[in-house]
Amino acid sequence: LKGLIETNVTSSSRKKDVLSLYDTYRPLMKGQTAPISTLKDRNGKEHNFAEFKGKYLVIDVWATWCSSCLKKMPLFLQLYEKYQNNDNIAFITLSIDRKKNKERWLKALDKNGMNRLLNLYPEMDCASPFEDAYYVSGIPRYIIIDKEGKIVSAFAPSPGNGLEEMIEELLK
């Protein structure tokens, strides 16, 4: 890909910008080792992505203030229900709500029927190491990590727009 950029982008300033973006996002490209973040569940127990090694991990990144996230959540929960008995895959939600909004996050989990799966939260007052490592600038966002802890997609399609098809292909 980098060679294609160097060969096909003719403007030197545009080439520099594109190569800079390429270098920024390279750690999140398919096949790269997924950055491991430690986050907490509703009870304060710490979890990280490494504990899902041996399974595909599908992550829904969301927040309580994101109406698009809440609109897509039922579709994500349907996928979870479809695959919940498959030992090769795990689904989690990961809220980027700030520590001051923890009560709102807990209420949203209950209200939206999300307690059936693992829900994580950085419990921080500022952008978390997860947000920095995965360049989270917009949500909802879907991430898939493979059984070896490598990125399948750090920008996976949303439920209803290709996520299920991507999962099906992985599980073949």
C-alpha positions in Angstrom: 0.0 0.0 0.0 2.8 2.4 0.9 4.4 1.8 -2.5 1.1 2.5 -4.2 0.9 5.8 -2.4 4.4 6.7 -3.3 3.9 5.8 -6.9 0.4 7.2 -7.6 0.1 10.3 -5.5 1.7 13.0 -7.6 1.5 16.2 -5.4 4.4 16.2 -3.0 2.4 17.9 -0.2 -0.5 15.5 -0.7 1.8 12.6 -0.8 3.4 13.7 2.5 0.0 14.0 4.1 -1.2 10.6 2.8 2.0 8.9 3.9 1.7 10.6 7.4 -1.8 9.2 7.7 -0.6 5.8 6.6 2.1 5.8 9.2 -0.4 6.9 11.9 -2.9 4.2 11.2 -0.4 1.4 10.3 -0.6 -0.1 13.8 -4.4 -0.6 13.3 -4.1 -2.3 9.9 -5.2 -5.9 9.3 -2.7 -8.4 10.7 -1.1 -6.0 13.2 -1.1 -7.0 16.9 -4.1 -5.3 18.5 -3.2 -2.8 21.2 -4.2 -4.3 24.6 -6.2 -2.0 26.8 -7.3 -2.6 30.4 -10.8 -1.6 31.2 -13.3 -2.2 33.9 -16.7 -3.9 34.0 -19.7 -2.6 36.0 -18.3 -4.2 39.2 -14.9 -2.6 38.8 -13.1 -5.8 37.7 -10.4 -5.2 35.3 -10.4 -6.9 31.9 -8.1 -6.7 28.8 -8.3 -8.0 25.3 -5.6 -10.6 25.9 -8.1 -12.7 27.9 -10.0 -13.4 24.7 -7.1 -15.0 23.0 -8.3 -18.1 21.1 -11.6 -16.4 20.2 -12.6 -13.7 17.7 -13.4 -10.6 19.6 -16.1 -8.2 18.3 -16.2 -4.9 20.1 -18.9 -2.2 19.9 -17.4 1.2 20.9 -20.2 3.5 22.1 -21.2 6.1 24.6 -24.5 7.0 26.4 -24.7 10.4 24.7 -24.4 8.9 21.2 -27.9 8.4 19.7 -26.5 6.5 16.7 -24.8 4.1 19.1 -28.0 3.5 21.0 -29.9 3.0 17.7 -27.4 0.3 16.5 -27.1 -1.4 19.9 -30.2 -3.7 19.4 -28.6 -5.0 16.2 -25.3 -5.7 18.0 -27.2 -7.5 20.7 -28.9 -9.6 18.1 -25.5 -10.7 16.7 -24.4 -11.5 20.2 -27.5 -13.7 20.7 -27.0 -15.4 17.4 -23.4 -16.4 18.3 -23.6 -16.6 22.1 -23.2 -20.4 22.1 -20.2 -20.3 19.7 -17.0 -20.8 21.7 -15.0 -19.2 18.8 -16.3 -15.7 19.3 -16.9 -13.2 22.0 -18.8 -9.9 21.9 -18.2 -6.9 24.2 -19.3 -3.3 24.4 -16.8 -0.7 25.3 -18.1 2.7 26.4 -16.0 5.8 26.1 -18.1 7.7 28.7 -16.1 9.6 31.2 -15.9 8.6 34.9 -18.3 11.3 35.9 -21.0 9.6 33.8 -20.6 6.2 35.3 -24.2 6.1 36.8 -25.6 7.1 33.4 -23.6 4.3 31.8 -24.9 1.7 34.3 -28.5 2.9 33.8 -28.0 2.6 30.0 -26.7 -1.0 30.4 -29.9 -1.9 32.3 -32.3 0.1 30.1 -31.0 -1.3 26.8 -30.7 -5.0 28.0 -27.0 -5.0 27.6 -26.2 -7.0 30.8 -26.2 -10.2 28.9 -22.7 -9.6 27.6 -19.5 -8.1 29.0 -19.6 -4.3 29.1 -16.4 -2.4 29.7 -15.6 1.2 30.6 -12.3 3.0 31.0 -13.3 4.9 34.2 -11.3 7.9 33.3 -11.9 11.7 33.3 -10.1 12.1 30.0 -9.5 10.2 26.8 -8.4 6.7 27.7 -5.3 4.8 26.5 -7.8 2.7 24.5 -9.2 5.8 22.7 -5.6 6.9 21.9 -4.4 3.5 20.7 -7.4 3.0 18.4 -7.7 6.6 17.3 -11.3 6.8 18.4 -12.6 10.0 17.0 -16.1 9.0 16.1 -18.6 6.4 17.4 -20.3 4.0 17.0 -17.2 2.1 16.0 -16.8 -1.7 15.6 -13.5 -3.6 15.9 -12.7 -7.2 15.3 -9.7 -8.9 16.7 -8.7 -12.5 15.7 -7.9 -15.5 17.8 -4.2 -14.6 17.9 -4.8 -11.1 19.1 -4.3 -9.5 15.7 -6.5 -6.9 14.1 -9.0 -8.2 11.5 -10.6 -4.7 11.2 -10.2 -1.6 13.4 -13.0 0.0 11.4 -15.4 -2.9 10.8 -18.8 -2.2 9.3 -21.8 -1.7 11.6 -24.4 -4.3 12.4 -26.9 -4.3 9.5 -24.2 -3.0 7.1 -21.8 -5.9 6.8 -20.6 -6.8 10.3 -22.5 -10.1 10.3 -21.2 -11.0 6.9 -17.7 -10.3 8.1 -18.2 -12.5 11.2 -19.7 -15.3 9.0 -16.6 -15.2 6.8 -14.3 -15.5 9.8 -16.1 -18.4 11.3 -16.0 -20.5 8.1 
